[in-house]
């Protein structure tokens, strides 16, 4: 299936999910979900994935739920989770490496009626990835490399996710350079775009490719971190 962009009805449909967030409503509109979101998402993953292989030949992508695509149903069983059953934000991921897709360095995006969010890296660390990240940046040269990468991306107009910790881990001292890097709960850069961009397939692919090309050095840095994750 060729990707020609999402329908102009897609964002209004996501707004309808937000306004009618219950399984009964969704069951009555499941065909619209497949037509407006699921099928074009599959086509997008295939085309965007092939483009991304020009940047990173080993990138993983598969146009299936729980692979490059996320379930429309939210996991409400987790403590503190959003209890609304449906997501009105559609996430898509292309990841590198053989680990968990959300704990692998990835090219990620999501769109909703409010925004198109484009990101690279790992947005939050589980403990094995956090340990690997902190161990990797114990090397002053790696901290300098990462710090320079982040400043370069910010100069190009990209943002870096917020730090998540207030206290430094054990072993970090004030005489170390770039110690602020130890305070991150994840490491990713992102850009916010107008959501209507998803309606123009060619422009969407071209825009994302340029952004991901700019962000590639951070993706590669975080992939190197992921290779150092120890099995639990």
N, C-alpha and C positions, 0 to 999 in steps of 0.2 A: 504494500500500500504506500503510495507516494504521499509525502508530507507537504501539505499546502497551507499549513497554519491551522489554528483553531477557529471555530466558528465565532461569529459575533454574538452568538447566543450563549457561548461558554461562560463568560464572566457573569452575566445575569443569572445563569443556572446556578453557579456557585453562590451567588447572593441568595437565591431561593433556598439553597441548602442551609445557609446561615439563619434564614428566617423561619425555616420549617425543619428544625434539627431533630428528627425522630425517624425511627426505622420504618414506621408505617407509611409516612410520606415518601420516603426514599423507595420503598418497594413499588409504589405506584408510578415512580418516575425513573425506574431502573433502565429502561430503554434509552431515555434521554442521556443518562449518565454514560452509557456505552457509546452512544453516537457523538456526544459533545466532548467527552473527556477521555474515556478509556481507549477507544480506537485511534483517535489522533495522537494520543500520548504514546501509544505503541509505535506508530509511524515516526513520530519525532525521535524517540529513543534510537531507532534503527539508523535514521539519517544523521542525527547529531553524533551518535557513537562512531560512525564511520568517519566523520570529520575529525573527531577527537583523536582517532588513531594516527592522524598525521602529526599530532603534537606528542602523543604518547602511545606507541604501538601496542603496549601491553594493557591498555585500559580495559576494564571489564564493563560490558553492558549487555543486558538481556531484556527485551520488551515484555516482561512478565511481572505480575504482582509478587512482591517480596524479593524481587531482583532489582531492576532499575526503577520499577514502579512501586508505590506504597499503597497499602490498603486504604480504601475510603472510610472504613470503620475504624474508629479510635479504640485503643486498648484502655478501657476505663477501669480495669481491675487494679492497676498500680496505685499505690498510696500517693495521694496528692495529684493524681491525674485529672485532666479535664473530663468531666462526667458526661459531656455532650457526646452522643454516639457517633456522629459523622464529622468529617473534616471538610471545611469549605476552602482549604488550602491544599493544592495538589503538588506533591513533591516528586522529584525525579533525580536519580543519582547515577553517576558513572564512577566506578571506584577502581583503584589499583591495588593489587596484592590479593593474597588468599585468605585474609582474615575477615572479620565481620565487616559488612559494607559500611556501617556507620563509624567503625573504628579503623578504617583504611583511609588513606589520603584520597580525596575524591573531588570531582567536579559535580557540583550540586546546584539545583535551582528549585524554587517553588513559586507558584503564582496563585493569586487570590483576587477578589475584586479590588483589593487595596494596593497591591504591589506585585512586581516581578522581582524576586530576590535571587541573586546570582552569587555563588560562593565557591571557594576552593579551600581545601585543607580538611581539618577534623574539628567540628564545631564544639564538641565536648569530649573530654577524655574519661573513659573508664579507667580503673586503677592500673591495669597492665600498660595501657598507652600513656597514662600520666607518668608512671615510673620510667618508661622508656624515654619519654620526652625530657624529663628532668635529668636523667643520666646522660643523654645525648648533649644537652646544652651545658653540662659541667665543663666542657671544653670551651675555653674563652674564645677561640677562633670560630666555633660554631655559633656562639652567642653573637659575636660581631657580624657574622654572615647573616643570621636571622634578623638582627636589628636593622642592618642595611637593607635587607629585602623589604621589611615592613615600611621603612621610610620611603623607599623607591615606589612602592605601591601607593602609599598615601599621596605622594607627589603627583601621581597619575590620576588621583581622584577617587581611589578606592578606600574603603574603611576596614579597620581591623576590629574583630570582636573584642568586647570588654574583658578586662581581667576578672577573674572569679575569686581570687584569694586575697586576703589582707595580710597574712603572715607568710614569711618566707619559710621554706622547708629547712629541716635540720641540715647543717653543713654549709649553708649559704651565708657569706659574710659581707659586710658593707664595703670591703676593699675590692670585691669582685666587680668586674665591668658588666654593665647591662643586666643587673640583677633583677630588674623589673620583669624580665622574661620568665622568671620562675613563678610569677603570680598568676599565670594564665591557666584556666580550667580547660581550655581548648586552644587551638591555633588555626585561625582561618581569616581570610579576607573576603569582603563582599561588596556588592554594589546593588543599589535599589533602582529599578527602572519602572516606567509606566506599564501596567499590566496589559494594556491594549496591544502592546508589541507582539503578543502571542498570536494575534490574528493575521499577521503577515509572515508567512512561513519563511520566505527567502531572507527577509530582513532580520527575522529572529535568529536564524542559523548564523548569518554573517555577524550579527552583533555579539552573540554569545561566543563565537569562535575568537573574535578579537579580544574580548574580555578574558577568556580562558587562556589565550596566548600570553596576555600580560601577566596573568596570575600563575603561569606555569612554574616559575622558579620556586614559589612557596609550596606548590603541590609536590614538586620533586623533593624539596627539603623534608616535608612531612612524610613522604614515602620512605625516605631513608630512616626516619624515626620509627616508622611502623615495622621495618625489618628487624628492629632490635627489641620488639615486644617479646617477652618471655611467656611461655605457656603457663596457664594458671594451674 
